[in-house]
Amino acid sequence: MNLQQLMEIESKFEHLSIIPIFDEILNGGIQTGILTELYGEAGCGKTHVCMTLMINTIINYKTSRVIYISTAKQLQQDRFNQLLQYRVGKKSKDKFTNLFNKCIIQHLNNTKFMEEYIYEQLPTLLEQYQFKLIIIDNITTYLQELQLTLNQMQKTSILKKFSNHFRKLAKKHNIAVVFVNNVVSSTQNNKLYPALGIKWSEMIDERIQVEKKGMIRHLRIDISHRVALDDAAFTIQESGIYPQVD
């Protein structure tokens, strides 16, 4: 596939806004039709980025919904409500309710339920309603649990099935799919790397790291075929995410 063909394919997809500083380095935001991974240590701000992306999506796409699937900790419902309330205004109760109802939030910490939902219920749901965003937070818990008693070939097969399934859904329905991933520490250099290994890294389209250094956080593009590997500093405040001002 040459560059022109790749550009023609990408022109069919859209970009979901996070905040301007992120949108700038991502050439518009998180792209629909591809698989994006967001990884980082616990407490670095991954879920805040996801919640901001969800809120912007339901506001900017009037007829579309979003799906958030948690496999470990449940979504911080009070915090999500707070962020959404800041966006719509405290007096706009009807608008808040209408927007909140566009969010399907699932907590699936059971492997069997997760399998049934993503492979059976989710495709049907996408046929019935219009969606723009699916977030799975996090994939490490779900996929590592499935792989506990398997050999390397079987593990790779599960990863391929999982990524291929979501890639087909993303392209068919023009949806952004975001996987939240944990990190593991290398015994050789003590550096942190995305969990699930090299094989998984080959199955995603874009990888974005969220890193916390004191009160400052960074969103850093690690893997992308469409934008330069860049970095943006930000802070998390009560009302949301804001660019870090020097």
N, C-alpha and C positions, 0 to 999 in steps of 0.2 A: 504494500500500500504506500503510495507516494504522499508527499506533504499536502498537495492539493486535495486528494481524496480524503485525507484525514481532516482537513479544514472543513470540507463539505459535510462530513459526518458530524463534526462538533458544532456546526452552525445550527443543527436541528435542536440542540440542547440549550438549556438556560442556566443562569447562575443565581444562586440563592444568597442574598446579602447577609453578612454577619454584622460588621461595623465598617465604616469607611476605610480605616487603616488596614483591616484584613482584606477587604474587597480589593483594595489597590494592589496588594502583592499577589492576590489570587485572580487578578484580571476579571473582577466582577463578583467573586464570591465562590462558594462551593458549587461545583458544576453538577448538573443533572446528567443522568445517563452513564455515570461512572461510579466506581467504588472508591471512597475516600476513607482513610484511616486517621484517627486522632489519638495520639498516645502521649503518655507522660506519667509522672509519679502521682500517687494519691495526694489530693489537696492542691494540685498545681493550677486548677481552673478548667479542666476539660469539660466538666458538666455545665459550668457557667457558659462556656462557648456554645455547647449544644442547646441550652435553654434559650440563649439569645438568638441562635439560628432558627429554632422552632418559632419563637415569637415573631421574628421578622417575616418568616414564611407565611404564617397564618394572617398576618396583617397585609402583606404585599400581594398575596394571591387570594382574592376574595372567595373563590369557589373551591379552593383546595384545602386538604387536611394534612396533618402530620401524624406519624406514628413513632412513639418512643417505647422501646422495649428494654427493660432492665433485667439483668440476670443475677446480679448480686444485691447491692443496696437499691432500695426503691428511690425513685426520683424525689428530690426535696420539694414536696408539693407546696409547702408554705413559701419557700423561696421563689419557686416558679410563679406562684400567684402574685407575690410581691413585685417581681420584675414586670409581669404583664400589667399589673395595676399602674405602675409608674409610666408605662407606655401609653395606656389608654386614658389615664386620669382617674382620680379617686371617685369622681362623681358619675363616671360613665359605667354604671353597673350593668346595663343591658348590653353594651358593647363588650365588656369584659366577659359576660356569660356567653355571648355568641362566639367570641374568639376561643374561649376555653373549650367550648363544645366541639371545636374543630380539631382538638388534640385527643388522640387515642393513646392512653398511657397504660402499658401492660407490665406487670411484674411476674416474670416467668423464671423462677429459680429451680425449677424441676426440669431435668433434661427431656423427659417424655413429653411434658406439656410444651416445651420449647420446640421440639421436633414437629409436633402436630400443628403448632401455630404457624411456623415459618413455611412449612412445606405443603400444608393443606388449607388452613384458614386464610393466611395472608394473600395468596394469589386470588382467591375468591373475593376477598375484601377489595383488592385493587381493581377488580373488574366492575365492582358495584359502585364505587365512589372514586372521586378524583383526589389524588394525593400528590404532594410534591417532595416529601421528605420522609425517610425512614432512618431512625437512629437505633443502633443496638449498643447498649452500655451495660456490661462490656462483653466482648467476644471471647476474651481470655477464659473467663469462668466457664462459659458454655463449651467451647471447643476443647479445652484441656480436660474437662471432665469426661468428654466423649472418648478421648484418646488414651485414657489411663492404662488400659490393658491391651493396646494394639501395637503391632510392629510398625516400622517406619513407612512401609508401603501402604498399609491400611490408614495410617494417620494422614498421609498425603492425599489419599483418595477421599477422605472425609473433608479435608480442606478444599479440594477441587469441587466437590459436590456443592458445598456451602457457597463458595465464591461464584461459581457458575450460575447457581440458582438466583442469587441476588443481582448478578450482572444482567441476566435475561430480564428480570423484573424492572431493573433500572432503565434499560434501553426501551423495552416495550411500552412502559408507562411514563417515560421521561421524568424519572424520579431521581433525586439525590439520595444515595445510600451512604451513611456515615457509620463506621465501626469505631467504637472506643476500645483502645487496647491498653493493657498494663505494660509495665517495664520489668526487665530482669537485669540483674547486675552480673557483669562478666567477672569470673574468677581471675582472669589474667590482668586486667587493667582497672577493675572496679568501675568501669563506665556503665551507664544504663542503656539498654537496648530494648526495642519493642519485643514483647513476648511473642511466642508461636514460631519463631525461627525464620530462616532464609526462604524456605519453600512458600510460606505464607506471604512474604514480602513480594514475591513474584506474581501474586494473584490479585494485588490491588493496583489501582491506577495512580492514586496520589496519597502521600503520607505526610502528615503534619504533626510536628511535636509541639507540645505545650510544656513550658519549663518555668519554674518559679525560682527567683533569686531574691531573697528578702521579700519586700513588698512589691517588687516589679516582676512581671511575668512576660514571657516571650512566646510568640507564635512563630514557629520556624518551619518552612517547607523543606522536607527531606527528599521526597520523590515526586516528580511531576514531568510529564511530557509536553506540557503546554505553557508553563510559566517558569521564570528563573527561580533558583533556590534562594529565597529571601527570608527576611526576619522582620517582625514588628513587635515593639514593646507596648505593654498595656497594663492597666491596673483594674482591679475589681472593686467597685464601690457599691453602696447600698442600692443605688438606683440602676446599676448595670455595669457594663464594660466600657472603659474609656481609654483612648490613646495615652501613653506615657509622655508627658511634656517635660523636656529637659530644663 
